């Protein structure tokens, strides 16, 4: 299947970030921990160069814990500060304030030498659609935040939210769409639900996902669907047939309903019911 993406708002979001990047000290980028590479837009690195950078591996509870650590090390080696979080439950959010101070240490020290006291760090949150950016902002800001009004040099309508005395957040950060040329990136985005399922062929999507799971997470897959005869269920087609039997996915006349079984599999993966799964590793990335 050819996975397509339609970046209709890419230019507008990119321009918005370019207009505001001079006003900020820190770029906070959310990625999906299951696909940390595929859920990034490489333009952010160019737009955010010379700025402090913090990458948040969101939905880390759904990703393979060993893979999370590997990706943490990968991004640290690239010069980023990085944390695992779950924006929905609030896991890991308490560590962000300390990480912000660490990431902006040079800026804070520079202010101190200039006699500037108590100027909060100004941050912008970026991320591709459905990566959990809005959930993160709401969870991190909570109810205590207050809008501080327009500041000099800020385009009319832009507002800063004071999260606390040490951190302010631009409340209209914009969203950058992923930019990809490889089918693997599009496929990974489809797996986690970042594309509209209505434009996808769910059975084919499930077959692709099953092929990966059989190679990397076979034990979790077999446990979830109670596969006993492993030798008979090592192909995606046979696995989908087994799920039809296991979950009673039948049409009239006991004909296997492969589309329904495919939806069961994909939904189980996205919700974490199959297990904690990561779909790509740093070694899968082509050398830059």
N, C-alpha and C positions, 0 to 999 in steps of 0.2 A: 504494500500500500504506500502511496506517495503522500507523506504528511506535509500539509501546507500550512502556512501562517500568513496572515494578512495584517501587516504593520501599518494600518491606516493612520494612527496617531503618533507614529514614531517621530516625525519631523517636529510636530508641535511640542511634544514632551522634551525632545532634545534641546530645542530653542529655549524652552522655559528654564531648563537646568543651566544652560549657558548664561542666561541673563542673571541668574541668582548665585552662581558659583562663587563670585567674588565676595559675596556677603557672608559666606559660611566658613567655619573652621574645620568641620568634620562631616564626612560622607558616611552615613550608616546604610549599608547595603544588605537587604534580606535576600537570601537564596533558599531554595528548598533542599534540605539535607539529603534527600534521596537522589537528587540530581544537581549537585552544586555547580557543575560546569554548564550544563544545559539550561539552567534557570538563571544564568547571568546574561547581561548585555555587555559586550566588550567595550562599547562606547563609554561606559561609566569609568573605566580606567583612564581613558584619555581626558574625559571631562573633569575627573577628580584628581588629576595629577597635581602634586605639590600640596595636596590637602591631607589631613589625617584621615585614615580609613579604618572602618570597623565593619567586618563582615559577620552577620548573624546567621548561623545555620538553623533556620526555622524548621519546625516539624521534626526536630531531631529525635523525638520519641518514636517516630515511624521508621527511622533509618537504622541500619546496622550499626551498633555501637562501636565496633572495631573500625568500620569504615569512617564513622564520624571522627575518630581520633586521627586517622590517616589524612582526612581532608583538613582537619585543624592544623596539622603539621605542614601540609602543603601550602595553605594560605599564609601561615606564619613565615615560612621560608620565602614567600613572595613579598614579605614586608608588611602584611596586613595584621591588624589585631583581629581576633576572631573568638566567638563564643557560640556554644550550643544553646538554643532556646526552644521553648514551645509557647508561642504568643497566646494561644488559646487558653492554656492553663496558668500561664505566668511563670513557668519553670525557666530559671536562668535569668530572669529580668533584673533581679536584685544585684547581679554582678555587673550590670551594664554601666552603672554610674562610676564604679571604680575603673572600669576599662576605658571609659571616656576620658577620665583624668590621665590615665597612662598614655592613651593615644595622643592627647593634646598637651602633653607635658611641656614641650618646647614652647607652645603658644602661651601657656600659663606662666612659664618662667619669663618669657619675653615681656608679658604684661607687667609682671612684678618688677622687673628691672626698669621699666618705664614709669613706674609709680601708679600703674593702673590697677586698682583693686576691685575685686568682686565683679568683674565683667564676665557674664556667663558665656560658656561655649555655645556657639550657634551651629546647629546641625541640620542636615537635610536627610530625609529617609527616601531611599530609592529601591526599586524592585520591579520585576516584571509582573504582569497580571496574575492574580490568584496565588501569589507567593506568601500572602498573609500580612501585607504591609499595613492595611487599615486596622486589622485585628491587633497587630503589634502596637501601633500608635495609640489606639484606645486603651489597651492593657497597660502600656508603659506610662501614659499620661494620667490615666485614672480620672477621678473627678476633681482633683486638687489643682489642675492646671488652669491658668488664666491667660487670655489673649492680651498681649502687651501693646497692641495697636501698631499702626504703621510707623516704621522707622525711616529716617532720612535715607534716600537712595533706593528705597524699596518701591517697586512698581505698585501703583495704587491697587488696592485690593489684596495684596499679599499681607498676611498676618503672621506674627510670631507668637508661639505658645510658650509660656514660661512653665516648664515642667517642675523646676525648683530653682533655687537661687544660683545654681551652678550650670544650668543647661536650658537653652531655648531651642525650639524646634520650628522650622518653617512649615506652616500647616498646609501649603499647597505644593508639595514636592514634585508632583507629576509622576508619570509612570513611563518607563521605557520598555518597549516591546523587545523580545529576544530577536537577535539577528543571526540567522544560521544558514549555512549552505549545505550541511550534511543532513541526510535523512535521519541519522541516529538522534540528533538533537530534537528534531520534530517528533520523532517516535517517543522519546522520553517525556516530552511535554504532554503528549497525548496520554501516556500511561498514567500520569499523576492527575489528569483532569484539567490541564491548562488550556485545552482546546474544547470546542463545542462538540460533545459526543454525537450530536445529530449529523455532523458532516463526516463522521468516521464510520468505517465498517467494523462494528464491534467484534464480530467473530474473528476477523483477521487481526485486529488489535490484540485480542485475547490469545490468539495463536502465537503472535510475536512475544507477548509477555510470558507465556508458558515456556517458550523455548529458552528464554533467559533464566527463568526460575529453575527449570530442569538442570541447567548448567551450573547455577550458582547457589540455589536454595532448595535443592530437591527434597531434603529431609522435611523442611517446613511445609512444602507443598504437599507431600504425601501424607504428612500428619494431619493437615487441615481437611483433606478430602478422603482420609481413611483408605489410602492405597495400600493393599497388602501384597499383591503380586507385582513387585516392582518391575520385573522383566517385561510385563505387558503394558506398562504405562510410561514408557520413556520417550514417546514422541508427543508433540503438541496435540495432534489429532486424537490419539488414543486417550490422552489426558482429558481433553474436552468431553470425549465420549463417556469417560468414567465419571466426570462431574455431573453429566446428565443423569446417570444412574444414581449417584450418591445423593443428589439434591432433587431427584424426581422431576427433572426438567423435561417434560414430555408435551407434545402436541396431542391432538385427538388421534386415537388409534395407537397410542404408545410410540409414536414417532419421536425420536430424540429432538429436543428443541435446543439446537446448538447456540442460537443467538441468546436465549435466556441463560444458558450455562455460561456463555462468554460474559454476560453482564454480572453474573454471580462472582465469577473469578476476578474481574476487574474491580468490582466494588469491594470484595474482600481484601484485595491488595491495597487499594487506596485508603481503606479504613484501618489497616494494620492487622486485620484478623488472620492473615496468613503468617505474619511475623514481621520483625523489623528488617526491612529490605532496602538496600542501596543499589541503584541501577547503573552506576558508573563510578569508576575509580580514577585517580590522577593518571595512572598508567595508560588509560584509554585515550587520553588527550594527545593529539598530535603535537610534536615539538613546536614551540613558538618561534 
